Structures are given as C-alpha cells and as structure tokens.
Amino acid sequence: MSHPSLAEPVRRRARLSAAAKRRAGSGGEPILAARNLVKSYRKGAIEVPVLKGVDLDVGRGEFLSIVGQSGSGKSTLLHLLGTLDAPDAGEIRFEDRRIDNLPSRARDAVRNQHVGMIFQFYHLLPELTTLENVLAPRMIADGVLRYWRRRREHVADAKEVLELVGLSHRLEHKPRELSGGEMQRAAIARSLVARPTLLLADEPTGNLDQKIGREILALLQSLNESRNLTIVMVTHDQALARETDRIVRLAEGRVEQNAECGMRNAE
C-alpha cells in the first residue's frame, strides 16, 4: 500500500487546502470541548496536581496535537477526553453532550461507538491474529450471540480497515510476527473498525523509529483528510506536531498557548 509522502510539497499544498476548506466550512459547535478541567493524583498523603484548569475546543475534522514536557499533563488530558478517567472538576462535551459524568456503561458505549483510541504501546492480544484483534471491539460491543449473527458483516469491515492501513497481507499473523510499525497499524485499524468520528492518539509514534513514525503520521493525515476524522494527538516530537493543523502546549498543568498553527494551516 502506498502512503502520502511528506516530501511532496505541491501535492501536500493541494491536499491541505482542501482539508482547510472542509474544516472552515464545518461551522457550529466544536466536536469536543473541555472546560476548566482539574485533575490531581494522590501519592500517599500527598496530593499532586496535574491539570489546573484546562480549556480546549477541537473543531470537527481538525488534526490537533498536544505537546509539552514530561509531567505537563498531556496524557492525563487525553485520558480525560476519552473518559478513561474522570476530572476532579470541570466538564467535557462531545457532540454537544456532556460525557465526563455519564455512568460507566454509557462512557464505555461512547468509546466503543464514537471515539477511537491508540497508544504508544499497542495493547494487542498476543494469542489473537491481526484480524481477531481488530474484531475484538465488535465482539465486546455486541456480545456473543449478536456478534455471531453479524460476524460476516464485522469481518468485512475489519478487512476493509486492515486494507486501508496496509495490512491486508497480515490477517492471520499474530503480534509476535509483526514489526513495530505493523503492530501500530493493527492498533489503528482496531480503533477504526467502529467508524468513530474522533480519534485520540497518545504518543502513537513513541515506540517507533523516525522513518516508521513518519509513515504512521502520514497514515493519520490520510485518515483525517479522506474520512474527515477528527484527531487529537499527544506527542513529544515537535517535528510531528508541526505537521498537524494546530498545536496546543501544556506547561505545569495549564494551556500555555492555544493558537499556534501547524504547517498544515500555514498556507
């Protein structure tokens, strides 16, 4: 499978111009909004503040990166946005619906049906094949009986996203038989099988060398542009962050700068 090259400025300008027009024309409320998020953790008797009142808006179809030094709260913020954890104060709205205070089962449904998540560590189940790993969220969402009634449809969807990420030749391979880049592609496919509108990515290239990391970024850019997939990516790599639409910097638990354009909006 071929992927868009980061070294083709003319083609990139054309793609980015189209993407910018699409985002500019979306209008309305942001797809994801956080207001005054506060989060602390406890170490014994000591309370450690991590987020100290974070506001964030993410536009539909935007590719946004969150950067900051280690300990600035980047991953904590992403976990709150994905309802993997709950803020101590503040609120999070997705599609203009508050989600941080939902019951556990409702939060699970939001993640399973609308929000895809990928991480630095791939979290693939070692005993399952690539295809089975991608199907796992559908099995969990449907339950055994409903899944088996719809299995043919789910398998077709899983094969489609595996083709999309360039892994159609690795369907029956287990994680130990895949390279790091292939495992991350499998994790991306797993996050896409439910056709989410929002993808949260926590250091998705952190375990990869520079070349493979660039390929993963190019794949995310392609998904953002072709599917209008909104992406929020935490990264420590400033060069990768500059390839996104907008950069949000966290410092000491607060947004340091919320209006820095990446190269994709520099035209």
C-alpha positions as CSV (number, residue, x, y, z in Angstrom):
1,M,0.0,0.0,0.0
2,S,1.3,3.4,-0.8
3,H,1.1,6.3,1.6
4,P,1.3,10.1,1.1
5,S,4.8,11.3,1.2
6,L,5.8,14.2,3.5
7,A,8.3,15.3,0.8
8,E,5.9,16.3,-1.9
9,P,5.1,20.0,-1.2
10,V,2.9,20.6,-4.3
11,R,0.6,17.7,-3.7
12,R,0.6,18.4,0.0
13,R,-0.5,22.0,-0.5
14,A,-3.4,20.8,-2.6
15,R,-4.5,18.3,0.0
16,L,-4.1,20.7,2.8
17,S,-6.0,23.4,1.0
18,A,-8.9,21.1,0.5
19,A,-8.8,20.0,4.2
20,A,-8.7,23.5,5.4
21,K,-11.7,24.4,3.3
22,R,-13.6,21.5,4.7
23,R,-12.8,22.4,8.3
24,A,-13.6,26.0,7.8
25,G,-16.9,25.1,6.3
26,S,-17.9,22.8,9.2
27,G,-19.1,25.7,11.4
28,G,-21.2,25.1,14.5
29,E,-20.1,23.9,17.9
30,P,-16.8,22.1,18.3
31,I,-17.0,18.3,18.2
32,L,-15.1,18.2,21.5
33,A,-14.9,20.8,24.2
34,A,-13.3,20.8,27.7
35,R,-13.9,23.5,30.3
36,N,-11.8,24.2,33.4
37,L,-10.5,20.7,33.8
38,V,-8.8,20.0,37.1
39,K,-7.2,16.7,38.0
40,S,-4.9,15.6,40.8
41,Y,-3.5,12.3,41.9
42,R,-2.5,11.1,45.4
43,K,0.8,9.6,46.4
44,G,0.2,8.5,50.0
45,A,-0.8,11.6,51.9
46,I,0.5,13.9,49.2
47,E,-1.8,15.4,46.6
48,V,-0.1,16.0,43.2
49,P,-2.0,18.5,41.0
50,V,-1.7,17.6,37.3
51,L,-4.3,19.7,35.4
52,K,-5.1,23.1,36.9
53,G,-8.0,24.4,34.8
54,V,-7.6,23.4,31.1
55,D,-10.0,24.8,28.4
56,L,-9.8,23.2,25.0
57,D,-12.0,23.3,21.8
58,V,-11.5,20.8,19.0
59,G,-13.1,21.5,15.6
60,R,-14.8,18.8,13.5
61,G,-12.2,17.4,11.1
62,E,-9.3,19.1,12.9
63,F,-5.9,17.3,13.4
64,L,-4.7,18.8,16.7
65,S,-1.5,18.0,18.6
66,I,-0.9,18.4,22.3
67,V,2.7,18.9,23.3
68,G,4.6,19.7,26.5
69,Q,7.4,18.5,28.7
70,S,7.1,15.2,30.6
71,G,4.7,15.7,33.6
72,S,2.9,18.6,32.0
73,G,-0.4,16.6,31.9
74,K,-0.6,15.7,28.2
75,S,-1.6,12.1,28.7
76,T,-3.8,12.8,31.6
77,L,-5.7,15.3,29.5
78,L,-6.1,12.8,26.7
79,H,-7.4,10.1,29.1
80,L,-10.0,12.6,30.5
81,L,-11.1,13.4,27.0
82,G,-11.5,9.7,26.2
83,T,-13.4,9.1,29.5
84,L,-10.8,6.7,30.7
85,D,-10.6,8.8,33.8
86,A,-12.8,11.5,35.4
87,P,-11.8,15.1,36.2
88,D,-12.0,16.4,39.7
89,A,-13.7,19.5,38.4
90,G,-14.8,20.9,35.0
91,E,-16.7,19.2,32.2
92,I,-16.2,17.6,28.8
93,R,-18.7,17.7,26.0
94,F,-18.6,15.5,22.9
95,E,-21.1,16.3,20.0
96,D,-22.6,18.9,22.4
97,R,-23.4,16.2,25.0
98,R,-21.7,16.1,28.4
99,I,-19.8,12.8,28.7
100,D,-17.5,13.1,31.8
101,N,-20.3,12.5,34.2
102,L,-22.0,9.6,32.4
103,P,-22.5,6.2,34.1
104,S,-19.7,3.7,33.4
105,R,-21.7,1.7,30.9
106,A,-22.6,4.9,28.9
107,R,-19.0,6.0,28.9
108,D,-17.9,2.6,27.6
109,A,-20.5,3.0,24.8
110,V,-19.1,6.4,23.8
111,R,-15.7,4.9,23.5
112,N,-16.8,1.8,21.7
113,Q,-19.0,3.5,19.2
114,H,-17.8,7.1,18.6
115,V,-14.2,7.5,19.9
116,G,-11.2,5.5,18.8
117,M,-8.1,5.4,20.9
118,I,-4.5,4.4,20.1
119,F,-1.5,4.4,22.4
120,Q,2.3,4.2,22.4
121,F,2.1,0.6,23.5
122,Y,-0.1,-1.3,21.1
123,H,-2.1,-3.4,23.6
124,L,-2.7,-6.2,21.0
125,L,-3.8,-9.5,22.5
126,P,-0.8,-11.9,21.8
127,E,-2.9,-15.0,21.3
128,L,-5.2,-13.4,18.6
129,T,-4.4,-12.9,15.0
130,T,-4.3,-9.4,13.5
131,L,-7.9,-9.9,12.1
132,E,-9.1,-11.1,15.5
133,N,-7.5,-8.2,17.4
134,V,-9.3,-5.8,15.1
135,L,-12.6,-7.7,15.6
136,A,-12.3,-7.7,19.4
137,P,-14.1,-4.3,20.0
138,R,-17.0,-5.6,17.9
139,M,-17.2,-8.8,20.0
140,I,-17.2,-6.8,23.2
141,A,-19.8,-4.3,22.0
142,D,-22.3,-6.9,20.5
143,G,-22.0,-9.8,23.0
144,V,-21.6,-13.4,21.8
145,L,-25.0,-14.1,20.2
146,R,-25.4,-10.8,18.4
147,Y,-21.7,-10.8,17.2
148,W,-22.1,-14.3,15.6
149,R,-25.3,-13.2,13.9
150,R,-23.4,-10.2,12.4
151,R,-20.0,-11.9,12.1
152,R,-19.8,-11.8,8.3
153,E,-20.5,-8.0,8.3
154,H,-18.0,-7.4,11.1
155,V,-15.3,-9.5,9.3
156,A,-15.8,-7.5,6.1
157,D,-15.5,-4.2,8.0
158,A,-12.3,-5.4,9.7
159,K,-10.8,-6.5,6.4
160,E,-11.7,-3.1,4.9
161,V,-9.8,-1.1,7.6
162,L,-6.9,-3.5,7.5
163,E,-6.6,-2.9,3.8
164,L,-6.8,0.8,4.5
165,V,-3.8,0.7,6.8
166,G,-1.8,-1.6,4.6
167,L,-2.2,-4.9,6.5
168,S,-4.4,-7.0,4.2
169,H,-1.4,-9.4,3.9
170,R,-1.1,-9.9,7.6
171,L,-4.6,-11.0,8.6
172,E,-3.6,-14.3,10.1
173,H,-0.3,-13.2,11.7
174,K,-0.1,-12.8,15.5
175,P,1.5,-9.8,17.1
176,R,4.9,-11.5,17.6
177,E,5.1,-12.0,13.8
178,L,4.6,-8.2,13.1
179,S,7.0,-5.3,13.1
180,G,6.5,-2.4,15.5
181,G,5.1,-0.3,12.6
182,E,2.7,-3.1,11.7
183,M,1.5,-3.5,15.2
184,Q,0.7,0.2,15.4
185,R,-1.1,-0.1,12.1
186,A,-3.1,-3.0,13.6
187,A,-3.9,-0.9,16.6
188,I,-5.1,2.0,14.4
189,A,-7.3,-0.5,12.4
190,R,-8.8,-1.7,15.7
191,S,-9.6,1.8,16.6
192,L,-11.3,2.5,13.3
193,V,-13.5,-0.6,13.0
194,A,-16.5,1.1,14.6
195,R,-16.1,4.1,12.2
196,P,-15.5,6.7,15.0
197,T,-15.8,10.4,14.4
198,L,-13.0,11.2,16.9
199,L,-9.5,9.5,17.3
200,L,-7.4,10.1,20.4
201,A,-3.7,9.1,19.9
202,D,-1.3,9.0,22.9
203,E,2.3,9.1,21.6
204,P,1.4,6.9,18.6
205,T,5.0,7.1,17.2
206,G,6.8,6.9,20.5
207,N,7.9,3.3,20.2
208,L,8.9,3.6,16.5
209,D,12.0,4.8,14.7
210,Q,11.8,8.1,12.8
211,K,11.1,6.6,9.4
212,I,8.2,4.4,10.6
213,G,6.9,7.2,12.8
214,R,6.6,9.4,9.8
215,E,4.7,6.7,7.9
216,I,2.3,6.4,10.8
217,L,1.8,10.2,10.8
218,A,1.2,10.1,7.1
219,L,-1.4,7.4,7.6
220,L,-3.2,9.5,10.3
221,Q,-3.1,12.6,8.0
222,S,-4.6,10.5,5.2
223,L,-7.4,9.3,7.5
224,N,-8.0,12.8,8.7
225,E,-8.4,14.1,5.2
226,S,-10.2,11.2,3.5
227,R,-12.7,10.5,6.3
228,N,-12.9,13.9,7.9
229,L,-11.7,12.1,11.1
230,T,-11.1,14.4,13.9
231,I,-7.7,13.6,15.6
232,V,-6.2,14.7,18.9
233,M,-2.6,13.5,19.2
234,V,-0.3,13.8,22.2
235,T,3.3,13.8,21.1
236,H,6.7,14.9,22.4
237,D,8.0,15.1,18.8
238,Q,7.9,18.8,17.8
239,A,8.5,18.0,14.1
240,L,5.5,15.7,14.0
241,A,3.4,18.3,15.9
242,R,4.2,20.9,13.2
243,E,2.7,18.7,10.6
244,T,-0.8,19.0,12.2
245,D,-3.4,21.8,12.0
246,R,-2.9,23.3,15.4
247,I,-0.6,22.9,18.4
248,V,-1.7,23.2,22.0
249,R,1.1,23.5,24.5
250,L,0.7,22.4,28.1
251,A,3.0,23.6,30.9
252,E,2.6,22.9,34.5
253,G,-1.0,21.7,34.0
254,R,-2.2,24.7,32.0
255,V,-2.6,25.6,28.4
256,E,0.4,27.7,27.6
257,Q,-0.6,28.6,24.0
258,N,-3.7,27.7,22.2
259,A,-3.4,29.5,18.9
260,E,-0.3,28.1,17.3
261,C,-0.8,26.8,13.8
262,G,1.0,23.8,12.4
263,M,2.4,23.7,8.9
264,R,-1.0,22.3,7.6
265,N,-2.6,25.7,8.3
266,A,0.4,27.8,7.3
267,E,-0.7,28.1,3.6
